Amino acid sequence: MTPLSSIVSTCVVLPMENIDTDVIIPARFLKVTEKGGLGRHLFADWRYAGDGSPRPDFPLNRPAAVGARVLVAGDNFGCGSSREHAPWALLDFGFQAVVSTSFASIFRNNSLKNGLLPVVVDPAFHRRMMAAPWGKVRIDLETRSIALADGATATFPIEPFPRYCLLNGIDELTFLLDQEEAIGSYERSLVTMR
């Protein structure tokens, strides 16, 4: 994973609530175990017409979405089944953070473990973001804050351990492997105590 401390980006706004993981990445694309390439299938049933052509009115198909690293979505984002492919697809498309008023807990945990930052903001701040599609935003993981171009700011919650992992670009396994010397020292101390 790449260390993540701050993001400055335009926002892509999807104003729908209860976007489930089958919408984020439809089941027919889950036959892979590799993370790469899933971004092209992100929101596939909304992004593409039946003949495979892009729907020009869908936000991810607009030129302004190119390079955007922040998705702003409605309440209860990532509900439904617990497919890890959903954050993989969002990351592969280029998103580093999703902003909402709430996330399904399994989706939130999968996101944090894969390097995607779920940012929970209060409804008033969220409405402000929804009203300004393509607006600029700065998300700072160090200070747990989010700032809009108009000067509005908010803070967001995140537990210390996933925050540490994101800031350092490590997953849980890498964190444990980095503790090998301390674990070995502890094990050696147990042997000498016997």
N, C-alpha and C positions, 0 to 999 in steps of 0.2 A: 504494500500500500504506500501511497505517497503521503508525506506529512501534510496536514491541513491546519492552517492557523487562521487564515482570512480568505474571504472570497469577495471580489468586487465584480459585479456582473449586472447585465440587464436581466429582467425577470420574464419568464414565460408564465402566463396566467391561464389555469384551467379552473373555471369557477364552479365545477360540479362537485357535489358532496358524495361521500360514500363510494369513491373510486376504488374498486376492488382489484386484487392482484391479477385476476383473469383479464381485466381490461388493460392493466399495465403491461402484461405480457401474456397473451392468450396461450392456453394449454398446448396447442399444436406446435408451439416453438420450444417446448420444455424437454425435448429429446436430447439435449446437449448437456455436457458437463463442463464445458469451457465457457468462460465469461465473455470472451470476445465475440463480436458480431451480433449480440442480442439487441443493441441499440437500434438497428434498422427495423426491428419488430416491435419497438416500444409503441404502445397504444395502436397497434396495427389495425384493429377493426374500426377505429375512429380516424386514423390517419389516411387510410387507403380505401378507395372505392372497390367494388366487387371485381373489377378488371385489373386491380393492382395499381391504378393511377393515384397519385397523391390528391387528396381533397384540399383545394387551395384555401378553404376557410378554416382549416384546422390549425391551431396556433403553432404546432411544431413544424408545419410545412411553410410557414411564412419566412421570408428572408431575415426578419429581425430575430428569429430564433437561433440562427446560426451563431454558434459560439456562446450562447447563453448557458450559464452554469447554475442558475437558480430557477426552480419550478415552484410556483405558488399554486396550491390546490385547495379545494374545499375541505370541509370538516371530515374527519374519520378516513383519512387517506390510507390506503393499503389494507383495507379490510378484506375479509375472505380467506382463502387458503394460505398456508404458510410457505409459499414458494420463494426460495432465495433468489430465483431468477429475476424477480421484480426489481430489487435494488441493483442487480447486475446489469439489467437493461437500462435503467436510469443512468448509471455510471458510464456505461458504454456509449450512450448517446452524448454524454458530456456533462451531465448534471453532477454537481458536487453537494448540493443541498436541496431539500424540499421544505417549503414553509407551509404550515397549516395550523388550524386551531387544535387539532388532535390527530393522532396516528393510531392505527391498530397496533397493539403491543408487539405481536410477532414480527410485523413488518418493521417496526421501529428497531427492534433488537437485531434483525437481519441487516438492516441498513447500517447501524453502528458497527457491526462486526465486519462489514465489507467496505467501510470508508465513505459512506453516504451520510451526510449530516441531516437528521430530521430536526427542524426548528419549529417549536411550538410558540405561537404568539397569541395574545388575547384577541377577542373578536373585533374590537375597535381598530387595532393596528392592522389586523388582517383585512378588514374592509377597506382601509386606506391603501393597502397593497393591491387588492383586487380592483380598485378604482383607477389604478395607474398601470395598466399593462405595458410591458416593455420599459418600465421605469428602472432606474439604476438602484442597486442596493449594495451595501457593504455588510458582510457578516463577519464578526470577529470572534473566533472560538476562544481566544485567550481571555477576553473580557465577557464572553457570553452575551454579546450585544449585537443588535441589528440596527442599521441606520438607512434611512431612505434619502433620496436626493433632496427632498423638501425640508430636511432637518429633523424629521420625526425619528425617534429612537425607542428601542424597547430592549429588554433583556429576555433571555430564554433559559430554561432549565436544562441541565445535562449532568449526569452522574459523573463523579471524578474519574472512575476507571475508564469508561469509554472515551471521555474527553482526553485523558492521558494518551490512550492508544491512538486516537485521531491526530493529536498534536505531534506525536512521534512517528506516525506512519507505520504502526505495528498492529498485528492482530493478537488475539489471546494466546495462540500457540507461540508466536514469537516472543511475547512477554514472558511466558514460562521458560522458554529456552534461554532467554537472557538472564534468568535467575539460576542457571546451572551451577555456577560456582557457589552461590549461597546455599543451594539445596545440598550440594556435595559436602560442604562444610558442616551443615547441620547433621547430615547422615553420619559423617565421621565422628561428630561429637557424641552421637548416640552409641556408637560402637565402643568408644572409650569409656562410657559411663557404665557399661555392663560388667 
